[in-house]
């Protein structure tokens, strides 16, 4: 099993920045990729960004390119999501996820961290 713990959420004013962290523990050797998703009130969960441990390949949903950056620290089994130029519509619960194969569905999910952007 893999456990994921997110941190770094909070309240920020529009235009501000936050950095989310997701620390993995347990059978971390089985993880091939990790990602960030978010779910705003009344909306479906959506993909934000992904990170592949082998080679550090990143991917983003189009709406986040240029504002959000995903990165990883292999030694700490941690991925980060740097969020800049935040907007009120970025308010959501942000979830970290991990998977055992790059082209598979995400197997493991964190509990989520709340990000609130005030106008």
C-alpha angles and dihedrals in degrees: 000000000000125000122204125196121188126202140166101068123132146115120316135166121248110277092029131114139237134183118213122201130201119193119197124206137172118039093010092153087072094059116103100168141009133197148180126239132175138204122200122199111285093005136100122258111269135197115251108172143336136210129198116207094212105074096351093259113179133200132186139191107247095247092061101045111120096016104055128049126192121202139163141217108207094192091057096036086231134134125198136205115204109199119193134178090023119199131201088251089063088071106121146110108278118213131197119214138184136196138194096223128038096232097038131094118273110273103189133043136190125224094255136242125239119239117189121185116195123206 
